[in-house]
């Protein structure tokens, strides 16, 4: 049985919000939603999603920082490697 805390639920709702506004091309609001999710419960997916916003903004150092954080949390996170490679 999987039980989530209220913080984890709130973080996932923020991730969903970020995903929606990212799909609409609103990278600033998406980045904000992912940052709020990270503040509640840092997860690799939140960092890689925020890195995607930084890719769109061409903030390469931030892309690398978030991908490195994601890989610290989940060393097999493929998206972190892909996004980090987009910096090249």
HUPEMO-V876419 format. One record per residue. RES is the residue in one small letter. D_CENTER is the distance of its C-alpha to the mean C-alpha in Angstrom with 2 decimals. Layout:
res: (RES RES)
d_center: (D_CENTER D_CENTER)
//
This chain:
res: (x x x x x x x x x x x x x x x x x x x x x x x x x x x x x x x x x x x x x x x x x x x x x x x x x x x x x x x x x x x x x x x x x x x x x x x x x x x x x x x x x x x x x x x x)
d_center: (26.02 22.40 22.20 19.16 19.45 19.23 16.24 14.40 15.64 14.66 11.03 11.06 12.97 10.57 7.86 10.96 11.90 8.83 9.49 13.08 13.11 11.02 13.74 16.27 15.32 14.45 11.62 12.59 12.42 9.10 7.75 10.03 9.06 5.44 7.55 10.13 8.46 7.75 11.36 12.66 11.52 9.21 7.92 6.90 5.14 2.83 3.11 3.90 2.88 3.51 5.84 7.22 8.26 9.81 11.50 13.03 14.20 15.47 14.28 14.58 14.83 11.47 10.04 12.11 11.34 7.60 8.75 11.63 9.98 8.25 11.79 13.47 12.13 12.72 15.03 15.33 11.81 13.13 10.18 9.49 13.19 13.24 10.83 12.66 15.84 15.26 15.98 19.47)
//
